[in-house]
Amino acid sequence: MNAYDNEDNFEFEQSIATYQKAVFHDKQYIQLCQSGDIFPQKGKNFYFDEDVQIAVFRDNHELFAVSNICPHQYAAVICNGFLEEKTVTCPLHGWIYSLESGKALGSNARLLTYHIFEDEGLVWLEQPKKTRPLWLENF
């Protein structure tokens, strides 16, 4: 583990600690927000640290959670994308990603996906993990 990992892990862990946690089906989840905070056809960004940001969407009453960071230009803009038929289009360069799999249409690029669900008016998100961004792997 290098200095980058230590510094970023601290911010990330501090952020995660502010959320209520619960275990469902042997997986750790965080209580992200109230159901009414996620509007139809509009993304909402949840910031944990610079590298872990999650865009949540409600598309036809179904919730989706993907990385807010587009792998094309490493820009935190996916939450501002255009939704259509369980896809989101990045507002910067038009790359289209499946909200179900995270895969870019016509490319090998992929957004991280997270399990998300609603229960009794609350939105629960699979607890994100801190991982080293792919673009840093060669440094």
Buried (B, 14 or more C-beta within 10 A) or exposed (E): EEEEBEEBEEBBEEBBEEBEEBEEEEEEBBBBBEBEEBEEEEBBBBEBBEBBBBBBBBBEEEBBBBBBBBBBEEBBBBBBBEBEEBBBBBBBEEBBBBBEEBBBEEEEBBBBBBBBEBEEEBBBBBBBEBEBBEEEEEE
